[in-house]
Every structure is written in C-alpha cells, then in structure tokens.
C-alpha cells in the first residue's frame, strides 16, 4: 500500500482497535447475511469495498502483500563467527579459499537477509513489517559481516599467492601485481555498501514501527541499488571491471583456481602435471607421497577418463577434488575422509550456471537430471542435503555421512560420470513442458522422488543421441533397451516386442518398481504412440494406466468413434485416420464437421481423413469454401465440376482462398482476375489488363510493386501511384519522374518508409521537409540524402547517434569532430575504424575502442600498438588475442607473447600463431610457452615439432604436447610410452 495504509492497519491491529467502524447507514442486514470487506491497492488506486457473501478465500488468493518470517534469517545472522586465513600449504589454502567463497555466496541465498530485505517485493514487505526496526538493525550488521568476510577472502588470497615464494612465473607475478587493484576496488565498494545499508536502515529505525517512510519510492530504489551493488554478476575478466562484491568474489575464485598449479609447483609442496586428449584436458595437482594413490581408485580413474571438460584435479591424502568447466557452466565435486563439522566421510558437489541466458528451461532440467541420476544409482535421499540458490545460479549437494571408504569412492565415481554427461544437456532436453526455478525447487524439495520426470529426461537424452551410458543400474538399461526396440519396430518384430514389453512389466512388478515402469509407458506413449499402442492393446492392465483421452481412437474401441470429445481429442493430437473410426452419426452432423474444420484443419487434411469426409460433403458449397479457407483440403482435391464453376471460384476468391489451377476459360475472366489478382499480379496478366485503370488500381492496392508492370500512362496517374505507394512505399521507384518530384506525394511516402527517399528526385532529397520526415522515420535514409545534408553537422550528428557505422560515409572533416566520433562509438563498436587519425592516437579513445571490440587495436596508432606497457595492460584486461594487432617488434618480445598466452581464454587462434618466427623456433621460449598453454607447441617451428629429444623434455611438463608434434612422431612408441607414464589418468590420445 505504498507504505501508508498497510502501516496504519498494523498500528490499529497492534493496539487492538478495529480497522473500520460502520455508522448507522451501514447497519447489519436484517437477514444476517455475510459480507466481506476488501481493502487494498487496486491497479494503483487505493480503496475499499464491501462485497456480498464470504469471499475471503478468493480475495486472499489474489493478494500480493504477504507476511515474511524473518526469524530464521535473523538467527542465522546472529550466529556469525569471524574467520581468518591461517594455512601454510597450498592445498590447505585452496580448501580455505573454497570454503570462504561458499560462505560469501551463501549470503545471497533466499533464506538470508539480503534477499528477504532488498529484493523488490521483499523490501515492500519489510517496510510493512511490525518487526522492521529489528530486521533493519540486523541487516546493517549482516552487511558489515559480509564486507568483513570479503576482506578476509582477499587476505587469504594474498597469503595463498605468497606461498609460491620468489618466482618469475607469469601467472603468479600477474596475480600479485593485480592485488593492489583488487584492494582499491574492494575498499570503496565496501564503504559504499555500508553507507547505502545505513541509509536504508535509518528509515526503518524509528521506534514507531508503522510510521510512514519518507520518500518511499526513493527508499525502494535504494534497496534495489544496494542489492545490485552486492549481488549483480557480470563475470569480470580483470579487477578493473569489478562493479559489485559478487564480481569481486567471482574474480578471486577464478584467480585462486587458476593459480593453484603454479603456486603448488613453486612452493615445492606439490607436483603439477598437465594431461589431456580431445575431450579431456587440464592439470593434475598431486600432494601425496610417490606411490600412494590416496583416495583415487580404478573406478574413479575410468570416470575421469570419460569426463568431457577442462579440469583441475586436486589429489590429497584424505581428499580428492575436481574443478571443471563444462562449456558455459562450471562444477566442483569433492570427497573428504574428514569433512568439516565432524560429519565424517562426505561428498560435496556443486553445479553453477547462468540461468538468465538462453536455454534456461534446459538448465533447470539438467540440475534435476543430475540429482535424480544419483538417487537412481542408490544414494539415500535422507542423507542428501540440497540447496539451489536462484540468485547465484548454483546447485549444491552434500552427501553425508558415508559409512565406508568404498561407498564414498563408488558414489564419487558416479558423480563424476554424471557430471561428465552434463555438457550441452540444456540444449538436448525437450522444452515442453517449460521448466523454471519454481518447478525445479518443487521437484527437489518434495519428499518422494519424481520418477516420471526423470525417466522422461532419460528417454529425451537417448532420443537425441546423447547416451546416458555410465552407471545406470540394470532397470534403466532395460528401459533404454525397450525404447530402442520401440524406435526401430518393424512388423516382423511386433510379436517379439510385444512379449518383451510385457515380460519387462512382470520383472519390474516383481522388483516392486511398478511405478517406474508406469512412468516409462506413459513417456513412450507421448513419444511413440504409433509404435507403442499395438504392443499395449493385448494387455488391459497396461492400458489401464492411461487416461481414455490419451488413447488413439483406433485403439479405444468402437464406442469412442461416437464420442464427440474423444474425436476432438484425436484430431487435436493430429491423428490422420480419425475418420476411419468415426460413427455415421457424427459424420452426418454438418455442424460438428464445420466445427472440426475450423478448429483442426491440419488433422482434417490427412489423406485417410479427407477421403472420408470430403466424399460425404462433396456437394456442400459452403462447407467446401470453409474447408478451403482453413486449408483442410486443397483446391486440386475438389471434383472437376467446381473448378469450372465461375460463381464458386469468385466465392472462393472473395473468401480469401488462394486458388491454384482454374480452368482456362475462366483463368483470364476479368471478374475473376479482379478478385484473384493478389496471387498472380500484373506480371502474368494480359497486356490489356496492364492498361486497364480499374484492374491496375485493384492490383497495386494489394501489391504496390506491381506498378512496375503497369502502362507508362498509369505510372503518371497520381491516384494509381499513391495507391501503390500506400501498399508498398518502394513502389515510388516505378513512378514517373514527374511524380517522383511531387513533394506532397513523396512526403507521405517517406513519412511511412524513410529509405524510400532513394527514389525521390534529387531536388526533393535536399528539401528540408522531405529529408527530416525521412530521417525521423528511419535513419537509414541518410544514405540517400542530398549532398547538402551530408555536409550538415547537425544532421550528421543525429544520424551517427542512431547508426554509428555511418561514420564511414561522412565527410573527412566530421571524422575529426570529437562529438560526432564519440556519438558514433557509443552506438557502434566498429565506428573507431572510421574515426580521424587524432582519435586513433588518443589513449582515452583507444582504450574505449578496445573495450568495445578487441580487434579495434588494429586501428590504433603505432604509438600504442608498439607500446609494451600499454599492450601488456590491455592484454591482461581483454585477452591474449590482442597480440594479433600489435606491431612486429612486440610480437618478437618474449614477455609480451607469454603474457598473451597466459590471458588467452581458448577462443580464436592461439596467440603463439602471432609470435615472430624467431621466437617460435627458440627452444627456451617454446618451453616457457608450453608451461602456460600446451597448445602453443602447435605453432612452434617445424624443426622443434620434429625434434624427438626436445619433445621428450616437453613431455615432462605436459603430456598433451605430443598431439601437437609433427604428424610422423605422434605414433612413436617411445614418445607414447613417456606420455602415458606422465599421465596420472593413463588417458590415451585419440
């Protein structure tokens, strides 16, 4: 209620006073009838009314103002305990940073104060709460805690980097150099957040809980601004682009995951091994004694071999952890002998994604598929703690306690196998029905596992050739076998499949899993009804699982053909042979047939259907016209008597039916042509029609471009040309020169379609009224403006503000104009290409252009393309591909090229391709490059790629280099043996 009426109601309620006292004019009705008082904000208007009867339930269901229970969130906040980094080993630092990252992201959960106080609807509820002062005070405290934890994360990250000691490793050096920038970003952010929280809270801290908030709309906007500064995530590439604390957390997490390898290697406390093949690549970080496998066993090795993604594996004596990027989403899965909080053995799994981007429905289904797969393989739902955080797009699953190490390893291998199938599943899954956060949350939180949804997803994956092949138990393998049998069913296999389907039913029933088989049958009916029903009809107990309206009419019995609703259901499903099974009574019901034509024309047009009803109603002109209009049948399917019937053809044309092959004797009948012209136009008309004013006027009124075929005399007819241009503005192209210079006519045309200015006379292209009208309608019209306007600064400025790419077409003087160039760059990322030289030598403009599009570096002046400090900085900010656009001197600088490799995200060409030939044939440089990106070896010189001794040295660094060696060496047995010795997973190169 905008912070007014609701607060008054709260005051009265707390004081125990009635909200409304009716005067004498509102005496209780004599008949003691019930009435309901409804008060609220109705589409922006405050008011109240009394309605007859007890309508409380109906109006409460429409209510958008709901109460909020703050007690759990307040208690959680009050339990805060500060944490401080204290570790001496990289593996401990990594674990601490990971836990701190999770701790910070938990602040964004829906059961914490940030969401319950700052989200748009929740902030309104807070303003109306009787406990708002207490909540506001704790919100301010929670913000302080959050900022303190963020600062602790930065301290821990710095301590983690310090473990690397003195090193020249480019990753460690770059990350250490970035620390001051991170600190400079964090401290103003936290100070601003605390100030915003104080401003929001102060409005609620008055002792009178229900006092109206001054500037209520501004207060709501402040809540949203604070939430954005806390929680918005833009996945920044570097510290300079951090705009929120969520951005800060994201970047630090990315940095310590990427930095674990070099920190471990240079600390002397861990061994780093690169590995991979076409699908699976990454780094293995070993912190256990030589010869000790830790928690790794053969099943886990096999699961990791099949894993499809870029991974970082952390192997510890009492823990094993996998971090992976699977396309656009990331996941983590770890197993721990001694989990935090004395939980004993535990598996922790997270899957994060951006649900605001495309395929959101499929992403929600993917989360459910992952959890269901674990349940299907035997995980106990009672030991599974699930949380899906909508704000961060993160699914978290904890499974504990686990009795034996063998069980933990088995479930861990299963988790890795399932995660390995996650890539692109969001695209694979069917989008009907559409999933959202609420549907996922409902399925995850319900006590009983939603078997039917899971089976439908399994079958959906199989149908789309994405095999779910890892560790499904025999029950689901049986379902997949049955599905494949049904998919490929032939008449010869019918009897065998029939027995197989029923035997499977008996098998499931004996195992007490009848519900899963029922879900399978229902899913099969949805996907393969034509194949499934012949198998089901001999077994009434299976058919009984289906609703009557789900069964195709041909299998539903003779009575179904006399049931209107079942016939309608059959046609709505697109059953092409419905009329083979319809009763004579319904077939003779003209009203019913017309209704079916109107509602289900596509199903009616099936050959099996049309042969029945069209034959029955072949003499009913009105019904045939309706059928043709709805495309329930084709003109070619009518009897010949109708094709030669001029009144019928005219009636069809007047109904909007596009007629195909009419008889020759009426094809060029003037009356017929006048009605049918919109399908054939003047291009196919007899010459006499092209000079017939009435015919031409009718034709161009439907398709203005047919003015092209009109006679020259009619192209000078103002009424004809105007009718054509009103149908299609580009018909002005075919008007006579005199009419192209008719200001009133041209003004009307360009006001509707600005680009039609192209066909106006040169005089009118320079006319202010005509040009401005065209420009207002479409800035594309500037291309066709007269020469006078192209020299007009205000016109040029207006145009580039809307279409910055047009900077290429303006006069050179305007390309040196700062306001015009800035406006063009704001609108189009390519505009910098066409800017004047003074802007290409201006650091502010160059930086802005590179931020817009990295390829703009190519157009910067040599002063920047050859500046090592500047180039190194923009590479760190925008990625290694910028190396393509720097000058040759820097492409020969080892430090610049290595920096580019370090900041290459894997997209586009490897920066090594742009390095100088001298660097690409230098062994020491290539070795340093391979340490950063093994793909760099692919772009080294042929001499190095064919040097077997040099390759042996590189295999000590990363076993993936062999796939980039000279082709003749890729099958060398000695190199293959060395490669596999260096590979902790024993993954063979494919």
Secondary structure, 3 states (H helix, E strand, C coil): CCCCHHHHHHHHHHHCCCCCCCCHHHCCCCCCCCEEEEEEEECCEEEEEEEECCCHHHHHHHCCCCCCCCHHHHHHHHCCCCCCCCCCCHHHHHHHHHHHHHHHHHCCCCCCHHHHHHCHHHHHHHHHCCCHHHHHHHHHHHHHHHHHHHHHHHHHHHHHHHCCCCCCCHHHHHHHHHHHHHHHHHHHHHHHHHHHHHHHHHCCCCCCCCCCCCCHHHHHHHHHHHHHHHHCCCCCCCHHHCCCHHHHHHHHHHHHHHHHHHHHHHHCCCEEEEEECCCEEEEEEECCCCCCCCCCCHHHHHHHHCCCEEEEEEEECCEEEEEEEECCEEEEEEEEEEEHHHCEEEEEEEEECCCCCCCHHHHHHHHHHHHHHHHHCCCCHHHEEEEEECCCCEEEEEECCCCCHHHHHHHHHHHHHHHHCCCCHHHHCCCCCCCCHHHHHHHHHCCCCCHHHHHHHHHHHHHCCCCCCCCCCHHHHHHHHHHHHHHCCCHHHHHHHHHHHHHHHHHHHHCCCHHHHHHHHHHHHHHHHHHHHHHHCCCHHHHCCCCHHHCCHHHCCHHHHHCHHHHHHHHHCCCCCHHHCCCHHHHCCHHHHHHHHHHCHHHHCCHHHHHHHHHHCCCCHHHHHHHHHCCCCCHHHCCHHHHCCHHHHHHHHHCCCCCCCCCHHHHCCHHHHHHHHHHHCHHHCCHHHHCCHHHHHHHHHHCHHHHHHCCHHHHCCHHHHHHHHHHCHHHHHHCCHHHHCCHHHHHHHHHHCHHHHHHCCHHHHCCHHHHHHHHHHCHHHHHHCCHHHHCCHHHHHHHHHHCHHHHHHCCCCHHHCHHHHHHHHHHCCCHHHHCCHHHHCCHHHHHHHHHHCHHHHHHCCHHHHCCHHHHHHHHHHHCHHHHHHCCHHHHCCHHHHHHHHHCCCCCCCCHHHHCCHHHHCCHHHHHHHHHHCHHHHHHCCHHHHCCHHHHHHHHCCEHHHHHHCCHHHCCCHHHHHHHHHCCCCCCCCC
